[in-house]
Amino acid sequence: MSYIAEVRALVGTRPLILPGAAVIVLDSHNHVLLLQRADTGGWGLPGGFMEPGESLEETARREVMEEVGLELDGLTLMSVFSGPDQYFRYPNGDEVFNVTTVYTANPRGLNFDLDPREVAAVQFFQIDGIPADLIAPEVPILEHYSRMVKNSL
């Protein structure tokens, strides 16, 4: 049983504050990898919650490997996101306030191995072509990244 499952067994679906990591995985054209979530159908970044004893960097690498089967080159810290816009309610009723550390990285290859329990599809998108049906916590993250890209031009 995972750490979060153990905590959920004690507290039910009430809101938890959970640290985690997400990665803006970029291809050679600087397109952003998004995955379509199996539970909600919405699009989001690869990432997830920290397990006890992990660093945030380890969390980021583990989650990308588990969800889409990619190894990453070096991680570059982009920012940390928290607050009311990081609230999410899962289809099963579990509520969370994410504290998400976001990195950018390039993959070491593009041989995807999707976890069908978590991921329905993956696709690279131009930053100006991100799908409208993002899960809510990803919106401020990708807006921040888009501003960074535009400011660097």
C-alpha positions as CSV (number, residue, x, y, z in Angstrom):
1,M,0.0,0.0,0.0
2,S,1.4,3.4,-0.9
3,Y,1.9,6.2,1.6
4,I,-1.1,8.2,0.3
5,A,-3.3,5.1,0.4
6,E,-2.3,4.6,4.0
7,V,-3.1,8.2,4.9
8,R,-6.4,8.0,3.0
9,A,-7.4,5.0,5.0
10,L,-7.1,7.2,8.1
11,V,-8.6,10.5,6.8
12,G,-11.0,9.5,4.0
13,T,-11.4,12.0,1.1
14,R,-10.9,15.2,3.1
15,P,-8.3,17.7,1.6
16,L,-4.7,16.8,2.1
17,I,-1.7,19.1,1.4
18,L,0.7,16.9,-0.7
19,P,4.1,17.6,-2.1
20,G,5.0,16.4,-5.5
21,A,6.8,17.0,-8.7
22,A,5.9,17.5,-12.4
23,V,8.1,17.7,-15.5
24,I,7.7,19.7,-18.6
25,V,9.3,17.2,-20.9
26,L,10.5,18.9,-24.1
27,D,11.2,17.3,-27.5
28,S,13.9,18.6,-29.9
29,H,11.4,21.3,-31.2
30,N,10.6,22.4,-27.6
31,H,7.1,21.0,-27.8
32,V,5.6,20.0,-24.4
33,L,4.7,16.4,-23.6
34,L,1.2,16.1,-22.1
35,L,-0.6,12.9,-21.1
36,Q,-4.3,12.3,-21.2
37,R,-5.3,11.0,-17.8
38,A,-7.1,7.7,-17.7
39,D,-9.2,8.8,-14.7
40,T,-10.5,12.1,-15.9
41,G,-9.8,12.3,-19.6
42,G,-8.1,15.7,-19.1
43,W,-4.6,16.5,-20.2
44,G,-1.7,17.1,-17.8
45,L,2.0,16.9,-17.2
46,P,3.7,13.8,-16.1
47,G,4.2,13.9,-12.4
48,G,2.9,12.8,-9.1
49,F,3.3,12.8,-5.3
50,M,6.4,12.3,-3.3
51,E,6.9,9.1,-1.4
52,P,8.6,9.1,2.1
53,G,12.4,9.4,1.8
54,E,12.4,10.6,-1.8
55,S,13.8,13.9,-3.0
56,L,11.7,16.0,-5.4
57,E,14.1,15.2,-8.2
58,E,13.7,11.5,-7.5
59,T,9.9,11.9,-7.5
60,A,10.0,13.7,-10.9
61,R,12.1,11.0,-12.5
62,R,10.2,8.1,-11.0
63,E,6.8,9.5,-12.0
64,V,7.9,10.2,-15.6
65,M,9.3,6.6,-15.8
66,E,6.1,5.1,-14.2
67,E,3.6,7.0,-16.3
68,V,5.3,7.2,-19.7
69,G,8.4,5.0,-19.6
70,L,10.9,7.8,-20.3
71,E,14.3,8.4,-18.8
72,L,15.3,12.1,-18.5
73,D,18.5,14.0,-19.0
74,G,19.2,16.8,-16.4
75,L,16.3,18.4,-14.6
76,T,16.1,22.2,-14.5
77,L,14.0,23.7,-11.7
78,M,11.4,26.0,-13.1
79,S,9.2,26.9,-10.1
80,V,7.1,25.7,-7.2
81,F,3.3,26.0,-7.4
82,S,0.9,26.1,-4.4
83,G,-2.2,27.8,-3.2
84,P,-5.9,27.6,-4.1
85,D,-5.3,27.1,-7.8
86,Q,-3.5,23.8,-7.0
87,Y,-6.7,22.3,-5.5
88,F,-7.9,19.1,-7.3
89,R,-10.8,16.7,-6.6
90,Y,-10.3,13.2,-8.1
91,P,-13.2,11.3,-9.5
92,N,-13.3,9.1,-6.4
93,G,-13.8,12.2,-4.2
94,D,-10.3,12.5,-2.8
95,E,-9.3,16.1,-2.4
96,V,-5.8,17.6,-2.5
97,F,-4.0,20.9,-2.4
98,N,-0.8,20.2,-4.5
99,V,2.5,21.7,-3.7
100,T,4.2,21.0,-7.0
101,T,7.8,21.5,-7.8
102,V,8.1,21.8,-11.6
103,Y,11.1,20.9,-13.7
104,T,12.0,21.0,-17.4
105,A,13.9,18.2,-19.0
106,N,14.6,16.5,-22.3
107,P,14.0,12.7,-22.6
108,R,16.8,10.3,-23.5
109,G,14.6,8.8,-26.2
110,L,11.0,8.7,-27.3
111,N,10.1,5.0,-26.7
112,F,6.9,5.4,-24.6
113,D,5.7,2.7,-22.3
114,L,2.4,4.0,-20.9
115,D,0.8,2.9,-17.7
116,P,-2.8,2.3,-18.8
117,R,-4.0,2.7,-15.2
118,E,-2.9,6.4,-15.3
119,V,-2.4,7.4,-19.0
120,A,-4.8,7.0,-21.9
121,A,-2.6,8.8,-24.5
122,V,0.5,11.0,-24.8
123,Q,1.3,13.8,-27.3
124,F,3.7,16.7,-27.8
125,F,2.1,20.1,-28.2
126,Q,3.4,23.5,-29.2
127,I,3.1,25.8,-26.2
128,D,0.5,27.9,-28.1
129,G,-1.5,24.7,-29.0
130,I,-2.1,23.3,-25.6
131,P,-5.5,21.5,-25.3
132,A,-8.3,23.4,-23.5
133,D,-9.2,20.4,-21.3
134,L,-6.2,20.6,-19.0
135,I,-6.7,19.5,-15.5
136,A,-7.1,22.6,-13.3
137,P,-3.7,22.6,-11.4
138,E,-1.8,22.4,-14.7
139,V,-3.2,25.6,-16.1
140,P,-1.1,28.1,-14.0
141,I,2.0,25.9,-14.5
142,L,1.7,25.9,-18.3
143,E,0.7,29.6,-18.4
144,H,3.9,30.4,-16.4
145,Y,6.0,28.3,-18.8
146,S,4.4,30.0,-21.8
147,R,5.3,33.4,-20.4
148,M,8.9,32.3,-19.8
149,V,9.2,31.1,-23.4
150,K,7.7,34.3,-24.8
151,N,9.9,36.5,-22.6
152,S,13.0,34.6,-23.8
153,L,12.3,35.4,-27.5
